[in-house]
Amino acid sequence: MTRTAIRNPVLPGFHPDPSILRVGADYYMATSTFEWYPGVRVHHSRDLVNWRPLGGILTDRRLLDLSGVPDSGGVWAPDLTYANGLFHLVYGVMDNYAHGYKDITNYLITAPAIEGPWSDPVKLPGRGFDAALFHDDDGATYLLNMVFDSRPGRGFAGIELQQLGGGGGSKPRLILENRNVTEGPHVYKIDGWYYLMVAEGGTGYEHGATVLRSRTLDGPYEPDPTGPMFTARHDPTLELQKAGHGCLVRTQDGEWYVAHLAARPYTPRGRCVLGRETAIQLVEWVDGWPRVAGGVPAVDVPAPALPPHPWAPGEHDPAERHWSTLRRPASPDWVSFDGDQVTIMGGQSPYGLRAPSLVARRVTGMKCAFEANVTFEPDTVHQSAGITAYYNSRNWYHLALTTDGLILTGSDQGARTVHYTGESATRLGVEFDGPVLRFSADGRPLPVELDATILSDEHADEIINGQIRSFGFTGAFVGLWVQDLAGEGCRATFSDVTYDV
């Protein structure tokens, strides 16, 4: 069999914190979604090369409530495992991460199939984020998480472990003290060793993945003497940067791979408009340690010795699985999908954190284009509808039909600017050309070029006097946006919506 290549990133655009899982011949990847519904996106593969979206798991408020969460709050670092005939999903919901506190609640749901139905959420113990499960050989299940110490001058405190079930489980115990922003724990039992994989260095350009091992689950854990399993921190010329937060998987033929997050800046150590993406690396076992060649992330990776499994067009890329909605689920009371037509009832202002009416999809390439026909007749100055290039509530562009005609507005860290006004149009478009952003109306480019890099992780980070105001953990979106600031019931219809990359 001729081995094909895995081309990274396998999940381009905003797909961070991958948790990879094999069940039989099927591979599943769950990724973080933060303030976007559906929560926890899942992709499916049978060869680690070709991936298809299955949509999201947390589709309604029974499973997830994102109203009011801050930018880059919400769903952090899901963990997907399989045991006793059930899929287990652990996820945390971050309500606040600023001012030295981390207000997060961790939950567990289960299902007999990846498509569901999923059980009601069970609140988990734990005193930090990045919670994950470890199912040991004896049937015991353990919860891992990083520990956050909110006392002034503290913070990351290490990795905690406790047994679940069995008459209340056990008390949490620290199995690894903080080394260097130690988070994202996963445990694997292989050949009599317990391997602890953690992310270290923070999620920026110092990010990396480290493996430690112990003969007992409680430790002590000793790190691989050669250093990080992989990192890009020492080489700004690598195409994949910020590599870290890894998760191991073993193929049915005994090969090992690691899924991890990475980013592609537009300039060396510059801004990452596409956000943190998912890549896969081949793992070789050397002297009892899992290692990645050169200790750095590669773009082209040998694929496993599995039959190639490309997906047919209909099952590979169904359009509805690419849509996400901001802070509230896509329910019939405000949005409906009918073929290629989307009808949206207006919602809050761009800075509202409870009921915005934004339906969007991830930007997956440095060069791409998004267009839509817009049918909308505003009645008052409180109403607008159009398309957007969006990062978060403080950083966005919006080309909208209003009672004053066509208006292009931008927000840069919360400061609004009107970039263009003109006559109304019926087809609106936006083009990403690397760091340059261009809008169009009825096929005519507007006479203004805009900075696409304000829609980036780095620009969204706001730290004032050493205090975090806002994080940038997501990525750029393009989408359909309707605003109804007075709640007067306006609707807009979008048709012939296209995204080309």
SULNORTA-V661320 format. One record per residue. N is the residue number from 1. NEAR is the number of other ideal C-beta (glycine too) atoms within 10 Angstrom. D_FIRST is the distance of its C-alpha to the first C-alpha in whole Angstrom. Layout:
[[N,NEAR,D_FIRST] [N,NEAR,D_FIRST]]
//
This chain:
[[1,7,0] [2,6,4] [3,12,6] [4,16,9] [5,12,13] [6,24,15] [7,14,19] [8,23,22] [9,24,24] [10,21,22] [11,23,25] [12,21,27] [13,23,31] [14,28,33] [15,28,31] [16,27,32] [17,29,32] [18,30,28] [19,26,28] [20,24,25] [21,20,24] [22,17,21] [23,13,23] [24,8,20] [25,13,17] [26,12,19] [27,25,20] [28,20,24] [29,26,25] [30,30,29] [31,26,31] [32,27,35] [33,27,37] [34,25,40] [35,25,43] [36,22,41] [37,24,40] [38,22,38] [39,26,38] [40,26,35] [41,28,32] [42,24,29] [43,22,25] [44,16,22] [45,22,19] [46,19,16] [47,19,13] [48,25,16] [49,20,15] [50,18,17] [51,21,20] [52,18,23] [53,19,27] [54,17,28] [55,17,32] [56,22,34] [57,26,35] [58,27,39] [59,18,40] [60,14,44] [61,13,47] [62,12,46] [63,23,43] [64,24,44] [65,17,47] [66,25,47] [67,11,50] [68,14,52] [69,22,49] [70,19,49] [71,21,47] [72,21,44] [73,24,45] [74,27,44] [75,28,40] [76,24,39] [77,27,36] [78,26,35] [79,28,33] [80,25,31] [81,20,30] [82,16,30] [83,14,32] [84,9,34] [85,7,32] [86,14,33] [87,23,32] [88,20,34] [89,27,35] [90,26,37] [91,29,39] [92,23,42] [93,22,44] [94,22,46] [95,16,49] [96,12,51] [97,21,49] [98,16,52] [99,9,55] [100,16,54] [101,12,53] [102,20,50] [103,13,51] [104,21,47] [105,15,47] [106,24,44] [107,20,43] [108,19,40] [109,23,39] [110,18,37] [111,15,35] [112,12,34] [113,10,31] [114,19,30] [115,12,32] [116,13,35] [117,9,38] [118,19,38] [119,15,41] [120,9,44] [121,18,44] [122,12,45] [123,9,47] [124,18,45] [125,15,47] [126,22,46] [127,16,48] [128,23,46] [129,21,42] [130,27,39] [131,26,39] [132,25,36] [133,20,36] [134,23,34] [135,16,34] [136,14,35] [137,6,34] [138,5,37] [139,10,37] [140,15,39] [141,18,39] [142,19,39] [143,23,40] [144,26,39] [145,28,41] [146,27,42] [147,22,46] [148,20,48] [149,16,52] [150,13,54] [151,8,57] [152,7,58] [153,6,56] [154,12,53] [155,14,50] [156,20,47] [157,18,48] [158,18,44] [159,28,42] [160,21,44] [161,21,43] [162,17,44] [163,18,44] [164,17,44] [165,11,45] [166,10,47] [167,5,51] [168,9,50] [169,15,48] [170,15,49] [171,8,50] [172,18,48] [173,11,47] [174,14,46] [175,24,43] [176,23,43] [177,12,45] [178,19,45] [179,15,43] [180,13,43] [181,19,43] [182,23,40] [183,25,39] [184,29,36] [185,25,35] [186,24,33] [187,22,33] [188,18,30] [189,13,30] [190,14,28] [191,7,29] [192,7,32] [193,14,33] [194,20,34] [195,20,32] [196,26,34] [197,23,32] [198,31,34] [199,27,35] [200,23,38] [201,21,40] [202,15,40] [203,22,38] [204,19,39] [205,20,38] [206,16,38] [207,27,36] [208,27,33] [209,28,32] [210,23,33] [211,24,32] [212,22,35] [213,19,35] [214,17,37] [215,11,38] [216,10,40] [217,17,39] [218,11,42] [219,18,42] [220,10,43] [221,21,39] [222,11,39] [223,18,36] [224,19,34] [225,7,36] [226,12,33] [227,12,34] [228,22,33] [229,26,29] [230,28,29] [231,25,31] [232,24,32] [233,19,36] [234,11,36] [235,12,35] [236,13,36] [237,7,34] [238,19,30] [239,13,29] [240,22,29] [241,24,32] [242,29,34] [243,31,30] [244,32,31] [245,29,32] [246,31,28] [247,25,27] [248,20,24] [249,22,21] [250,14,19] [251,17,16] [252,12,16] [253,8,13] [254,8,16] [255,17,15] [256,18,18] [257,26,19] [258,24,22] [259,25,24] [260,35,27] [261,31,29] [262,28,30] [263,27,32] [264,22,32] [265,21,36] [266,15,37] [267,10,39] [268,11,38] [269,13,39] [270,15,41] [271,21,40] [272,25,37] [273,28,38] [274,27,35] [275,28,35] [276,32,33] [277,27,29] [278,27,26] [279,28,24] [280,31,21] [281,25,20] [282,18,18] [283,22,20] [284,11,20] [285,11,23] [286,10,25] [287,8,28] [288,12,28] [289,18,28] [290,21,25] [291,22,25] [292,23,23] [293,13,23] [294,10,26] [295,18,28] [296,18,27] [297,30,25] [298,21,23] [299,15,22] [300,9,18] [301,21,16] [302,14,13] [303,22,11] [304,23,10] [305,14,7] [306,20,8] [307,8,8] [308,13,10] [309,15,13] [310,12,16] [311,15,19] [312,8,22] [313,8,24] [314,7,27] [315,9,25] [316,13,24] [317,12,27] [318,13,30] [319,13,33] [320,10,35] [321,18,33] [322,16,33] [323,20,37] [324,23,39] [325,21,42] [326,24,45] [327,23,46] [328,22,47] [329,20,45] [330,19,44] [331,13,47] [332,7,49] [333,7,52] [334,21,51] [335,22,48] [336,15,46] [337,14,43] [338,9,43] [339,7,41] [340,13,40] [341,14,44] [342,22,45] [343,17,48] [344,25,50] [345,16,53] [346,26,54] [347,22,54] [348,20,55] [349,12,56] [350,20,53] [351,11,54] [352,16,54] [353,17,52] [354,12,53] [355,16,52] [356,23,51] [357,24,49] [358,26,46] [359,23,43] [360,22,40] [361,19,37] [362,24,35] [363,28,35] [364,21,31] [365,14,32] [366,16,34] [367,11,35] [368,18,35] [369,17,38] [370,24,39] [371,18,42] [372,24,44] [373,17,47] [374,23,50] [375,14,53] [376,21,55] [377,12,59] [378,21,60] [379,12,64] [380,12,65] [381,11,64] [382,17,62] [383,24,59] [384,25,56] [385,27,53] [386,27,50] [387,26,47] [388,23,46] [389,28,44] [390,23,44] [391,28,43] [392,25,46] [393,23,49] [394,20,51] [395,26,48] [396,23,48] [397,25,49] [398,24,50] [399,26,51] [400,24,53] [401,24,56] [402,20,59] [403,14,63] [404,12,63] [405,12,60] [406,20,57] [407,19,57] [408,22,54] [409,20,54] [410,22,52] [411,20,53] [412,16,52] [413,14,52] [414,13,55] [415,9,57] [416,12,57] [417,11,57] [418,9,58] [419,16,56] [420,16,57] [421,12,59] [422,13,59] [423,8,60] [424,17,58] [425,20,54] [426,13,52] [427,16,49] [428,26,48] [429,22,45] [430,27,43] [431,19,41] [432,23,39] [433,13,39] [434,12,38] [435,18,42] [436,13,44] [437,22,44] [438,18,46] [439,23,47] [440,18,48] [441,22,51] [442,13,50] [443,9,48] [444,11,50] [445,12,49] [446,20,52] [447,9,54] [448,12,52] [449,14,49] [450,22,49] [451,15,47] [452,25,43] [453,21,43] [454,24,46] [455,31,43] [456,25,41] [457,27,41] [458,17,43] [459,20,46] [460,24,46] [461,16,47] [462,17,51] [463,11,52] [464,8,56] [465,5,58] [466,6,55] [467,10,55] [468,14,52] [469,16,53] [470,22,49] [471,21,46] [472,25,43] [473,25,40] [474,26,38] [475,26,38] [476,29,39] [477,25,39] [478,26,40] [479,28,42] [480,26,45] [481,26,48] [482,29,52] [483,25,55] [484,26,58] [485,16,60] [486,13,63] [487,12,61] [488,12,62] [489,10,59] [490,23,58] [491,19,55] [492,27,52] [493,18,50] [494,24,47] [495,16,45] [496,10,42] [497,21,41] [498,12,38] [499,18,35] [500,10,34] [501,13,31]]
//
